[in-house]
């Protein structure tokens, strides 16, 4: 097959070609088959092990603030039910993130939080929120009851810390 060109029509590419007289089973046919196989869409991937557990209860909001009064989470202490979610909202003074110290967590808690924290920037460290009103939500479904201390990595030295207690 000889490539003659392509055209883009409403977002779809149209490939134009002409048969060059190659016989069935020749290198041209094999190459065309390989190209078609490579272009075929892959089957949907199976869900990853440890996928985020859905929030089955209330989603609570914690604001991330940095201003003339200091750097803080509002509220800094929050008690939630198992299955609830927590939405962190960057209000001011960013960048901010939410991070848990893996050394302070049980293996079960570490596994559940790891699965329930999307877009991690590091172990049990959520992505950085750079702009006002950006959000980061963590599901506490499947997380064992207990107290979970967290902090903002860029502002840890400024005592930007909090605690979530799961009942």
C-alpha positions as CSV (number, residue, x, y, z in Angstrom):
1,X,0.0,0.0,0.0
2,X,1.3,3.4,-0.9
3,X,0.4,6.3,1.3
4,X,-1.0,9.2,-0.7
5,X,-2.0,11.5,2.1
6,X,-4.7,12.3,4.6
7,X,-7.4,14.8,5.3
8,X,-9.0,15.9,8.6
9,X,-12.8,16.1,8.4
10,X,-14.6,17.3,11.5
11,X,-12.0,15.9,13.8
12,X,-11.6,12.5,12.1
13,X,-8.6,11.6,10.1
14,X,-9.2,9.9,6.7
15,X,-6.3,7.9,5.4
16,X,-6.1,7.7,1.6
17,X,-4.1,4.9,0.0
18,X,-3.7,2.9,-3.2
19,X,-2.8,-0.6,-3.8
20,X,0.6,-0.9,-5.3
21,X,0.1,-4.3,-6.8
22,X,1.5,-6.3,-3.9
23,X,0.3,-9.9,-3.7
24,X,-1.4,-11.4,-0.7
25,X,1.0,-12.4,2.0
26,X,3.8,-10.1,0.9
27,X,5.5,-7.5,3.2
28,X,3.0,-4.8,2.2
29,X,0.1,-6.9,3.4
30,X,1.9,-7.9,6.6
31,X,2.8,-4.3,7.3
32,X,-0.8,-3.1,6.7
33,X,-2.1,-5.8,9.1
34,X,0.5,-4.8,11.7
35,X,-0.5,-1.2,11.4
36,X,-4.2,-2.0,11.7
37,X,-3.5,-4.1,14.8
38,X,-1.5,-1.3,16.4
39,X,-4.3,1.2,15.6
40,X,-7.0,-1.0,17.1
41,X,-8.4,0.3,20.3
42,X,-7.3,-1.5,23.4
43,X,-9.8,-3.3,25.6
44,X,-10.9,-1.4,28.6
45,X,-8.5,-1.8,31.5
46,X,-9.8,-3.7,34.6
47,X,-10.3,-1.6,37.7
48,X,-7.1,-1.2,39.6
49,X,-6.7,-3.1,42.8
50,X,-7.3,-0.8,45.8
51,X,-9.5,1.5,43.8
52,X,-11.0,4.5,45.6
53,X,-14.0,3.5,47.7
54,X,-17.1,5.6,47.0
55,X,-18.3,8.1,49.6
56,X,-21.4,6.7,51.2
57,X,-22.1,9.5,53.7
58,X,-21.7,13.2,54.1
59,X,-18.9,15.1,52.4
60,X,-17.5,17.7,54.8
61,X,-15.5,20.7,53.7
62,X,-12.2,21.9,55.2
63,X,-10.8,25.2,53.9
64,X,-7.1,25.7,53.4
65,X,-6.2,29.3,54.4
66,X,-3.0,31.4,54.4
67,X,-3.3,35.0,55.4
68,X,-2.2,37.6,57.9
69,X,-3.5,35.4,60.7
70,X,-1.3,32.5,59.6
71,X,-1.6,29.2,57.8
72,X,-4.4,26.9,58.9
73,X,-7.1,24.4,58.1
74,X,-10.7,25.5,58.9
75,X,-11.8,23.6,60.9
76,X,-8.6,22.1,62.1
77,X,-10.3,19.2,63.9
78,X,-13.2,17.3,62.3
79,X,-15.1,14.2,63.5
80,X,-16.7,12.2,60.7
81,X,-18.5,8.9,60.3
82,X,-17.1,5.9,58.5
83,X,-17.9,6.3,54.8
84,X,-17.9,10.1,54.8
85,X,-15.7,12.2,52.6
86,X,-13.6,15.3,53.2
87,X,-13.3,18.0,50.5
88,X,-10.3,20.3,51.0
89,X,-10.7,23.7,49.4
90,X,-7.8,26.0,48.6
91,X,-9.0,29.5,49.8
92,X,-5.8,31.5,50.0
93,X,-2.0,31.5,50.6
94,X,-1.3,28.4,48.5
95,X,0.1,26.2,47.3
96,X,-1.5,23.8,49.8
97,X,-2.0,20.0,50.0
98,X,-3.1,17.5,52.5
99,X,-0.7,14.8,53.7
100,X,-0.7,12.0,56.3
101,X,2.5,10.7,57.9
102,X,2.7,7.0,56.9
103,X,4.8,6.2,59.9
104,X,1.9,7.0,62.2
105,X,-0.7,4.8,60.5
106,X,-1.6,1.1,60.8
107,X,-1.1,-1.0,57.7
108,X,-4.9,-1.2,57.2
109,X,-5.3,2.6,57.5
110,X,-2.4,3.2,55.2
111,X,-3.8,0.8,52.5
112,X,-7.3,2.4,52.7
113,X,-6.1,6.0,52.6
114,X,-3.7,5.2,49.7
115,X,-6.6,3.8,47.7
116,X,-8.9,6.7,48.6
117,X,-6.5,9.6,47.8
118,X,-6.5,10.3,44.1
119,X,-3.6,12.0,42.3
120,X,-1.0,11.6,45.0
121,X,2.2,13.6,44.8
122,X,4.0,11.2,47.1
123,X,3.1,8.5,49.7
124,X,-0.2,9.7,51.3
125,X,0.4,13.2,50.0
126,X,-2.4,14.8,47.9
127,X,-1.8,16.9,44.9
128,X,-0.8,20.6,45.3
129,X,-3.7,23.0,45.0
130,X,-2.5,26.2,43.5
131,X,-5.5,28.4,42.7
132,X,-8.4,29.7,44.8
133,X,-11.4,27.3,44.9
134,X,-9.4,24.2,43.7
135,X,-10.6,21.1,45.6
136,X,-9.2,17.8,46.7
137,X,-11.6,15.1,48.1
138,X,-10.7,12.1,50.1
139,X,-13.1,9.2,50.8
140,X,-12.9,7.8,54.3
141,X,-14.9,4.7,53.2
142,X,-13.1,1.6,54.5
143,X,-10.8,3.6,56.7
144,X,-10.6,2.2,60.2
145,X,-12.0,4.2,63.1
146,X,-9.3,6.4,64.8
147,X,-7.6,9.8,64.7
148,X,-5.7,10.8,61.6
149,X,-3.3,13.7,61.9
150,X,-2.6,15.5,58.7
151,X,-0.7,18.6,57.5
152,X,0.1,20.8,54.6
153,X,3.5,19.9,53.3
154,X,4.6,23.4,52.2
155,X,3.4,25.0,55.4
156,X,4.2,22.3,58.0
157,X,6.9,24.5,59.5
158,X,4.2,27.2,60.0
159,X,2.1,24.6,62.0
160,X,-0.6,24.1,59.3
161,X,-1.9,20.9,60.8
162,X,-5.2,19.2,61.5
163,X,-6.9,16.1,62.7
164,X,-9.7,14.0,61.3
165,X,-11.4,11.5,63.7
166,X,-13.3,8.7,62.1
167,X,-16.0,7.2,64.4
